[in-house]
């Protein structure tokens, strides 16, 4: 049976940019205990989990959520660094 053409196996640059906004708000927020930081962290964690379940878990079973999140954290840092240089 052929795979669905909608099958998504990659995380796009738009996904990283969106996640980087969450990451920036909760990692580098002025008050880490603020509700805004907590909401950003929850949004980030939920979005990473959703991407993992959609793009990674069904196709690359050897990659754990922990490994995936580590890679996404790194990509978010890179994205934020690129934005600062502009």
MOPAC internal coordinates of N, CA, C and O (Angstrom, degrees):
PM7 1SCF
backbone

  N    0.0000 0     0.00 0     0.00 0    0    0    0
  C    1.4377 1     0.00 0     0.00 0    1    0    0
  C    1.5275 1   108.81 1     0.00 0    2    1    0
  O    1.2310 1   119.67 1   -53.25 1    3    2    1
  N    1.3389 1   118.24 1   126.75 1    3    2    1
  C    1.4684 1   120.29 1  -178.38 1    5    3    2
  C    1.5207 1   111.04 1   -70.51 1    6    5    3
  O    1.2310 1   122.32 1   -28.48 1    7    6    5
  N    1.3364 1   113.17 1   151.52 1    7    6    5
  C    1.4642 1   119.04 1   178.51 1    9    7    6
  C    1.5151 1   110.75 1   -71.65 1   10    9    7
  O    1.2310 1   121.16 1   -26.71 1   11   10    9
  N    1.2971 1   115.38 1   153.29 1   11   10    9
  C    1.4548 1   120.81 1   175.97 1   13   11   10
  C    1.5278 1   108.91 1   -64.55 1   14   13   11
  O    1.2310 1   120.13 1   -42.02 1   15   14   13
  N    1.3248 1   117.36 1   137.98 1   15   14   13
  C    1.4690 1   118.88 1   178.97 1   17   15   14
  C    1.5239 1   111.68 1   -66.83 1   18   17   15
  O    1.2310 1   119.98 1   164.88 1   19   18   17
  N    1.3296 1   117.64 1   -15.12 1   19   18   17
  C    1.4630 1   121.22 1   178.81 1   21   19   18
  C    1.5173 1   112.05 1   -83.17 1   22   21   19
  O    1.2310 1   120.27 1   174.61 1   23   22   21
  N    1.3448 1   117.09 1    -5.39 1   23   22   21
  C    1.4594 1   119.92 1  -176.99 1   25   23   22
  C    1.5243 1   109.43 1   -55.50 1   26   25   23
  O    1.2310 1   121.30 1   -54.02 1   27   26   25
  N    1.2924 1   115.13 1   125.98 1   27   26   25
  C    1.4521 1   121.03 1  -175.28 1   29   27   26
  C    1.5135 1   108.97 1  -110.15 1   30   29   27
  O    1.2310 1   120.77 1   -58.60 1   31   30   29
  N    1.3196 1   116.14 1   121.40 1   31   30   29
  C    1.4566 1   120.39 1  -177.28 1   33   31   30
  C    1.5192 1   112.89 1  -120.45 1   34   33   31
  O    1.2310 1   119.95 1  -174.45 1   35   34   33
  N    1.2909 1   117.70 1     5.55 1   35   34   33
  C    1.4591 1   119.15 1  -179.17 1   37   35   34
  C    1.5224 1   110.94 1  -133.47 1   38   37   35
  O    1.2310 1   121.69 1   -20.60 1   39   38   37
  N    1.3056 1   114.38 1   159.40 1   39   38   37
  C    1.4507 1   122.19 1   174.46 1   41   39   38
  C    1.5225 1   106.11 1  -101.23 1   42   41   39
  O    1.2310 1   120.49 1   -56.95 1   43   42   41
  N    1.3097 1   116.66 1   123.05 1   43   42   41
  C    1.4646 1   120.51 1  -174.77 1   45   43   42
  C    1.5261 1   111.71 1   -81.64 1   46   45   43
  O    1.2310 1   121.41 1   -13.42 1   47   46   45
  N    1.3233 1   114.90 1   166.58 1   47   46   45
  C    1.4648 1   120.99 1   175.56 1   49   47   46
  C    1.5278 1   109.99 1   -62.17 1   50   49   47
  O    1.2310 1   120.25 1   145.17 1   51   50   49
  N    1.3097 1   117.13 1   -34.83 1   51   50   49
  C    1.4711 1   120.39 1   176.97 1   53   51   50
  C    1.5287 1   111.29 1   -64.61 1   54   53   51
  O    1.2310 1   120.71 1   141.30 1   55   54   53
  N    1.3374 1   116.24 1   -38.70 1   55   54   53
  C    1.4718 1   120.28 1   176.59 1   57   55   54
  C    1.5264 1   110.02 1   -61.21 1   58   57   55
  O    1.2310 1   120.61 1   134.31 1   59   58   57
  N    1.3197 1   116.44 1   -45.69 1   59   58   57
  C    1.4650 1   121.04 1  -179.14 1   61   59   58
  C    1.5245 1   110.30 1   -63.60 1   62   61   59
  O    1.2310 1   119.83 1   137.03 1   63   62   61
  N    1.3218 1   117.93 1   -42.97 1   63   62   61
  C    1.4704 1   121.12 1   179.33 1   65   63   62
  C    1.5287 1   110.69 1   -61.40 1   66   65   63
  O    1.2310 1   120.47 1   137.46 1   67   66   65
  N    1.3158 1   116.70 1   -42.54 1   67   66   65
  C    1.4716 1   121.09 1   178.98 1   69   67   66
  C    1.5221 1   110.28 1   -64.90 1   70   69   67
  O    1.2310 1   120.35 1   134.72 1   71   70   69
  N    1.3260 1   116.93 1   -45.28 1   71   70   69
  C    1.4588 1   120.86 1   179.28 1   73   71   70
  C    1.5240 1   111.42 1   -66.28 1   74   73   71
  O    1.2310 1   120.36 1   144.91 1   75   74   73
  N    1.3174 1   116.92 1   -35.09 1   75   74   73
  C    1.4711 1   120.79 1   179.77 1   77   75   74
  C    1.5298 1   110.96 1   -63.43 1   78   77   75
  O    1.2310 1   120.11 1   146.99 1   79   78   77
  N    1.3192 1   117.40 1   -33.01 1   79   78   77
  C    1.4672 1   120.19 1   176.48 1   81   79   78
  C    1.5259 1   110.35 1   -64.05 1   82   81   79
  O    1.2310 1   120.48 1   133.08 1   83   82   81
  N    1.3254 1   116.69 1   -46.92 1   83   82   81
  C    1.4690 1   120.87 1   176.11 1   85   83   82
  C    1.5345 1   109.86 1   -59.31 1   86   85   83
  O    1.2310 1   121.21 1   131.73 1   87   86   85
  N    1.3362 1   115.30 1   -48.27 1   87   86   85
  C    1.4619 1   122.27 1  -176.29 1   89   87   86
  C    1.5308 1   110.47 1   -58.22 1   90   89   87
  O    1.2310 1   120.93 1   133.91 1   91   90   89
  N    1.3127 1   115.83 1   -46.09 1   91   90   89
  C    1.4652 1   121.32 1  -179.41 1   93   91   90
  C    1.5254 1   110.90 1   -61.72 1   94   93   91
  O    1.2310 1   120.38 1   137.53 1   95   94   93
  N    1.3226 1   116.89 1   -42.47 1   95   94   93
  C    1.4655 1   121.15 1  -177.27 1   97   95   94
  C    1.5250 1   112.43 1   -67.19 1   98   97   95
  O    1.2310 1   120.29 1   143.89 1   99   98   97
  N    1.3386 1   117.06 1   -36.11 1   99   98   97
  C    1.4666 1   116.20 1  -177.97 1  101   99   98
  C    1.5314 1   113.12 1   -94.71 1  102  101   99
  O    1.2310 1   118.91 1   150.93 1  103  102  101
  N    1.3108 1   119.69 1   -29.07 1  103  102  101
  C    1.4648 1   121.07 1  -179.55 1  105  103  102
  C    1.5237 1   112.15 1   -81.10 1  106  105  103
  O    1.2310 1   120.80 1   143.26 1  107  106  105
  N    1.3154 1   116.07 1   -36.74 1  107  106  105
  C    1.4577 1   120.14 1  -172.72 1  109  107  106
  C    1.5261 1   112.85 1  -116.72 1  110  109  107
  O    1.2310 1   120.13 1  -163.03 1  111  110  109
  N    1.3159 1   117.35 1    16.97 1  111  110  109
  C    1.4537 1   121.61 1   178.46 1  113  111  110
  C    1.5272 1   110.90 1   -67.08 1  114  113  111
  O    1.2310 1   120.94 1   -28.10 1  115  114  113
  N    1.3168 1   115.81 1   151.90 1  115  114  113
  C    1.4670 1   120.45 1  -178.85 1  117  115  114
  C    1.5246 1   111.76 1   -64.90 1  118  117  115
  O    1.2310 1   120.26 1   140.90 1  119  118  117
  N    1.3169 1   117.11 1   -39.10 1  119  118  117
  C    1.4643 1   121.15 1  -179.20 1  121  119  118
  C    1.5259 1   108.98 1  -122.22 1  122  121  119
  O    1.2310 1   120.37 1   -81.71 1  123  122  121
  N    1.3339 1   116.91 1    98.29 1  123  122  121
  C    1.4685 1   119.63 1  -177.23 1  125  123  122
  C    1.5204 1   114.66 1   -63.05 1  126  125  123
  O    1.2310 1   120.24 1   166.22 1  127  126  125
  N    1.3305 1   117.15 1   -13.78 1  127  126  125
  C    1.4680 1   119.82 1   179.43 1  129  127  126
  C    1.5307 1   112.28 1   -95.82 1  130  129  127
  O    1.2310 1   120.32 1  -179.93 1  131  130  129
  N    1.3293 1   117.00 1     0.07 1  131  130  129
  C    1.4655 1   119.77 1  -178.67 1  133  131  130
  C    1.5244 1   111.30 1   -69.69 1  134  133  131
  O    1.2310 1   121.33 1   -22.85 1  135  134  133
  N    1.3169 1   115.06 1   157.15 1  135  134  133
  C    1.4657 1   119.11 1   179.28 1  137  135  134
  C    1.5231 1   110.54 1   -65.72 1  138  137  135
  O    1.2310 1   119.96 1   148.19 1  139  138  137
  N    1.3321 1   117.68 1   -31.81 1  139  138  137
  C    1.4727 1   120.53 1   178.31 1  141  139  138
  C    1.5319 1   110.58 1   -63.18 1  142  141  139
  O    1.2310 1   120.41 1   136.09 1  143  142  141
  N    1.3303 1   116.82 1   -43.91 1  143  142  141
  C    1.4707 1   120.11 1   178.21 1  145  143  142
  C    1.5228 1   111.30 1   -64.83 1  146  145  143
  O    1.2310 1   120.65 1   137.40 1  147  146  145
  N    1.3010 1   116.37 1   -42.60 1  147  146  145
  C    1.4715 1   120.13 1   179.96 1  149  147  146
  C    1.5289 1   111.11 1   -63.95 1  150  149  147
  O    1.2310 1   120.56 1   137.53 1  151  150  149
  N    1.3368 1   116.54 1   -42.47 1  151  150  149
  C    1.4684 1   120.61 1   178.34 1  153  151  150
  C    1.5268 1   110.91 1   -64.14 1  154  153  151
  O    1.2310 1   120.36 1   139.33 1  155  154  153
  N    1.3403 1   116.93 1   -40.67 1  155  154  153
  C    1.4633 1   120.66 1   178.54 1  157  155  154
  C    1.5279 1   110.63 1   -64.15 1  158  157  155
  O    1.2310 1   120.44 1   139.58 1  159  158  157
  N    1.3199 1   116.76 1   -40.42 1  159  158  157
  C    1.4676 1   120.20 1   179.14 1  161  159  158
  C    1.5231 1   110.91 1   -65.05 1  162  161  159
  O    1.2310 1   120.50 1   136.43 1  163  162  161
  N    1.3138 1   116.65 1   -43.57 1  163  162  161
  C    1.4693 1   120.63 1   178.74 1  165  163  162
  C    1.5295 1   109.75 1   -63.81 1  166  165  163
  O    1.2310 1   120.11 1   136.85 1  167  166  165
  N    1.3282 1   117.39 1   -43.15 1  167  166  165
  C    1.4641 1   121.09 1   177.49 1  169  167  166
  C    1.5158 1   111.65 1   -60.64 1  170  169  167
  O    1.2310 1   120.73 1   138.25 1  171  170  169
  N    1.3318 1   116.21 1   -41.75 1  171  170  169
  C    1.4669 1   121.43 1   179.10 1  173  171  170
  C    1.5262 1   110.63 1   -63.64 1  174  173  171
  O    1.2310 1   120.53 1   128.92 1  175  174  173
  N    1.3113 1   116.60 1   -51.08 1  175  174  173
  C    1.4668 1   121.15 1  -178.14 1  177  175  174
  C    1.5295 1   110.82 1   -59.92 1  178  177  175
  O    1.2310 1   120.43 1   135.01 1  179  178  177
  N    1.3191 1   116.78 1   -44.99 1  179  178  177
  C    1.4650 1   120.24 1  -179.97 1  181  179  178
  C    1.5282 1   111.88 1   -65.64 1  182  181  179
  O    1.2310 1   120.34 1   140.15 1  183  182  181
  N    1.3225 1   116.95 1   -39.85 1  183  182  181
  C    1.4719 1   120.45 1   179.58 1  185  183  182
  C    1.5249 1   111.57 1   -67.23 1  186  185  183
  O    1.2310 1   120.49 1   138.88 1  187  186  185
  N    1.3315 1   116.67 1   -41.12 1  187  186  185
  C    1.4685 1   120.50 1   177.75 1  189  187  186
  C    1.5247 1   109.77 1   -63.12 1  190  189  187
  O    1.2310 1   120.52 1   135.47 1  191  190  189
  N    1.3166 1   116.61 1   -44.53 1  191  190  189
  C    1.4707 1   120.25 1   179.39 1  193  191  190
  C    1.5282 1   110.83 1   -61.17 1  194  193  191
  O    1.2310 1   120.40 1   136.85 1  195  194  193
  N    1.3307 1   116.84 1   -43.15 1  195  194  193
  C    1.4614 1   121.10 1   179.78 1  197  195  194
  C    1.5325 1   111.19 1   -62.59 1  198  197  195
  O    1.2310 1   120.44 1   135.71 1  199  198  197
  N    1.3244 1   116.77 1   -44.29 1  199  198  197
  C    1.4710 1   119.92 1   177.22 1  201  199  198
  C    1.5267 1   110.87 1   -62.74 1  202  201  199
  O    1.2310 1   120.62 1   138.59 1  203  202  201
  N    1.3142 1   116.41 1   -41.41 1  203  202  201
  C    1.4605 1   120.39 1   178.37 1  205  203  202
  C    1.5251 1   110.85 1   -59.75 1  206  205  203
  O    1.2310 1   120.94 1   132.53 1  207  206  205
  N    1.3173 1   115.81 1   -47.47 1  207  206  205
  C    1.4646 1   120.43 1  -178.27 1  209  207  206
  C    1.5271 1   112.27 1   -67.07 1  210  209  207
  O    1.2310 1   120.21 1   151.71 1  211  210  209
  N    1.3179 1   117.21 1   -28.29 1  211  210  209
  C    1.4605 1   121.42 1  -179.09 1  213  211  210
  C    1.5246 1   113.01 1   -87.98 1  214  213  211
  O    1.2310 1   120.61 1   133.41 1  215  214  213
  N    1.3239 1   116.44 1   -46.59 1  215  214  213
  C    1.4649 1   121.46 1  -169.50 1  217  215  214
  C    1.5255 1   114.94 1   -99.21 1  218  217  215
  O    1.2310 1   119.92 1   154.91 1  219  218  217
  N    1.3104 1   117.76 1   -25.09 1  219  218  217
  C    1.4578 1   119.47 1  -170.23 1  221  219  218
  C    1.5267 1   112.88 1  -113.81 1  222  221  219
  O    1.2310 1   120.73 1   121.14 1  223  222  221
  N    1.3040 1   116.22 1   -58.86 1  223  222  221
  C    1.4656 1   121.39 1  -171.72 1  225  223  222
  C    1.5293 1   113.72 1   -51.65 1  226  225  223
  O    1.2310 1   119.02 1   133.93 1  227  226  225
  N    1.3422 1   119.47 1   -46.07 1  227  226  225
  C    1.4705 1   118.37 1  -178.12 1  229  227  226
  C    1.5341 1   114.45 1   -68.41 1  230  229  227
  O    1.2310 1   120.28 1   158.46 1  231  230  229
  N    1.3292 1   117.08 1   -21.54 1  231  230  229
  C    1.4631 1   120.59 1  -172.58 1  233  231  230
  C    1.5247 1   114.13 1  -112.63 1  234  233  231
  O    1.2310 1   120.47 1   151.47 1  235  234  233
  N    1.3187 1   116.71 1   -28.53 1  235  234  233
  C    1.4636 1   121.58 1  -174.84 1  237  235  234
  C    1.5271 1   109.11 1  -130.04 1  238  237  235
  O    1.2310 1   120.59 1  -107.37 1  239  238  237
  N    1.3003 1   116.47 1    72.63 1  239  238  237
  C    1.4524 1   122.60 1  -174.73 1  241  239  238
  C    1.5156 1   114.99 1   -61.61 1  242  241  239
  O    1.2310 1   119.94 1   160.66 1  243  242  241
  N    1.3236 1   117.73 1   -19.34 1  243  242  241
  C    1.4638 1   119.70 1  -178.49 1  245  243  242
  C    1.5299 1   112.16 1   -80.05 1  246  245  243
  O    1.2310 1   119.83 1   170.49 1  247  246  245
  N    1.3236 1   117.93 1    -9.51 1  247  246  245
  C    1.4642 1   121.36 1   179.62 1  249  247  246
  C    1.5269 1   108.48 1   -95.91 1  250  249  247
  O    1.2310 1   121.02 1   -55.77 1  251  250  249
  N    1.3131 1   115.66 1   124.23 1  251  250  249
  C    1.4681 1   120.20 1  -179.29 1  253  251  250
  C    1.5360 1   109.94 1   -86.18 1  254  253  251
  O    1.2310 1   121.03 1   -17.38 1  255  254  253
  N    1.3205 1   115.63 1   162.62 1  255  254  253
  C    1.4593 1   120.83 1   175.27 1  257  255  254
  C    1.5261 1   109.98 1   -59.87 1  258  257  255
  O    1.2310 1   120.09 1   141.41 1  259  258  257
  N    1.3209 1   117.44 1   -38.59 1  259  258  257
  C    1.4605 1   122.04 1   178.86 1  261  259  258
  C    1.5312 1   110.94 1   -60.51 1  262  261  259
  O    1.2310 1   120.03 1   134.46 1  263  262  261
  N    1.3258 1   117.55 1   -45.54 1  263  262  261
  C    1.4681 1   121.64 1   178.33 1  265  263  262
  C    1.5230 1   110.92 1   -64.62 1  266  265  263
  O    1.2310 1   121.02 1   136.60 1  267  266  265
  N    1.3140 1   115.65 1   -43.40 1  267  266  265
  C    1.4567 1   120.72 1   180.00 1  269  267  266
  C    1.5213 1   110.69 1   -61.83 1  270  269  267
  O    1.2310 1   120.53 1   134.15 1  271  270  269
  N    1.3182 1   116.60 1   -45.85 1  271  270  269
  C    1.4675 1   119.46 1  -179.62 1  273  271  270
  C    1.5282 1   110.82 1   -62.96 1  274  273  271
  O    1.2310 1   119.91 1   141.84 1  275  274  273
  N    1.3246 1   117.78 1   -38.16 1  275  274  273
  C    1.4663 1   121.05 1   176.88 1  277  275  274
  C    1.5274 1   111.14 1   -58.88 1  278  277  275
  O    1.2310 1   120.86 1   136.95 1  279  278  277
  N    1.3143 1   115.95 1   -43.05 1  279  278  277
  C    1.4745 1   120.75 1   178.94 1  281  279  278
  C    1.5214 1   110.49 1   -67.28 1  282  281  279
  O    1.2310 1   119.99 1   138.88 1  283  282  281
  N    1.3175 1   117.62 1   -41.12 1  283  282  281
  C    1.4619 1   121.14 1   179.13 1  285  283  282
  C    1.5250 1   110.08 1   -65.86 1  286  285  283
  O    1.2310 1   119.74 1   139.03 1  287  286  285
  N    1.3268 1   118.11 1   -40.97 1  287  286  285
  C    1.4668 1   121.14 1   176.01 1  289  287  286
  C    1.5312 1   110.04 1   -55.77 1  290  289  287
  O    1.2310 1   120.54 1   132.60 1  291  290  289
  N    1.3114 1   116.57 1   -47.40 1  291  290  289
  C    1.4604 1   121.80 1   179.83 1  293  291  290
  C    1.5278 1   111.30 1   -61.44 1  294  293  291
  O    1.2310 1   120.36 1   135.51 1  295  294  293
  N    1.3277 1   116.91 1   -44.49 1  295  294  293
  C    1.4642 1   120.60 1   179.49 1  297  295  294
  C    1.5253 1   111.55 1   -64.62 1  298  297  295
  O    1.2310 1   120.28 1   144.02 1  299  298  297
  N    1.3195 1   117.08 1   -35.98 1  299  298  297
  C    1.4697 1   120.39 1   177.14 1  301  299  298
  C    1.5228 1   110.48 1   -65.63 1  302  301  299
  O    1.2310 1   120.11 1   137.18 1  303  302  301
  N    1.3286 1   117.40 1   -42.82 1  303  302  301
  C    1.4659 1   121.02 1   177.33 1  305  303  302
  C    1.5236 1   110.67 1   -60.42 1  306  305  303
  O    1.2310 1   120.64 1   136.26 1  307  306  305
  N    1.3228 1   116.37 1   -43.74 1  307  306  305
  C    1.4725 1   120.48 1   178.43 1  309  307  306
  C    1.5205 1   111.31 1   -62.26 1  310  309  307
  O    1.2310 1   120.88 1   137.19 1  311  310  309
  N    1.3160 1   115.93 1   -42.81 1  311  310  309
  C    1.4663 1   121.15 1   179.37 1  313  311  310
  C    1.5287 1   110.06 1   -61.06 1  314  313  311
  O    1.2310 1   120.42 1   133.97 1  315  314  313
  N    1.3070 1   116.80 1   -46.03 1  315  314  313
  C    1.4654 1   120.94 1  -179.96 1  317  315  314
  C    1.5263 1   111.24 1   -64.95 1  318  317  315
  O    1.2310 1   120.05 1   142.11 1  319  318  317
  N    1.3303 1   117.51 1   -37.89 1  319  318  317
  C    1.4636 1   120.71 1   177.07 1  321  319  318
  C    1.5284 1   111.58 1   -64.85 1  322  321  319
  O    1.2310 1   120.55 1   139.71 1  323  322  321
  N    1.3209 1   116.56 1   -40.29 1  323  322  321
  C    1.4755 1   120.03 1   177.33 1  325  323  322
  C    1.5159 1   110.64 1   -62.64 1  326  325  323
  O    1.2310 1   120.27 1   139.05 1  327  326  325
  N    1.3331 1   117.10 1   -40.95 1  327  326  325
  C    1.4622 1   120.76 1   179.61 1  329  327  326
  C    1.5170 1   111.40 1   -64.20 1  330  329  327
  O    1.2310 1   120.07 1   142.83 1  331  330  329
  N    1.3219 1   117.47 1   -37.17 1  331  330  329
  C    1.4675 1   120.99 1   179.75 1  333  331  330
  C    1.5247 1   111.79 1   -66.80 1  334  333  331
  O    1.2310 1   120.53 1   148.28 1  335  334  333
  N    1.3372 1   116.59 1   -31.72 1  335  334  333
  C    1.4554 1   120.71 1  -178.70 1  337  335  334
  C    1.5197 1   112.88 1   -74.32 1  338  337  335
  O    1.2310 1   120.49 1   160.26 1  339  338  337
  N    1.3368 1   116.67 1   -19.74 1  339  338  337
  C    1.4664 1   119.75 1  -178.00 1  341  339  338
  C    1.4796 1   113.21 1   -77.39 1  342  341  339
  O    1.2310 1   120.10 1   180.00 1  343  342  341

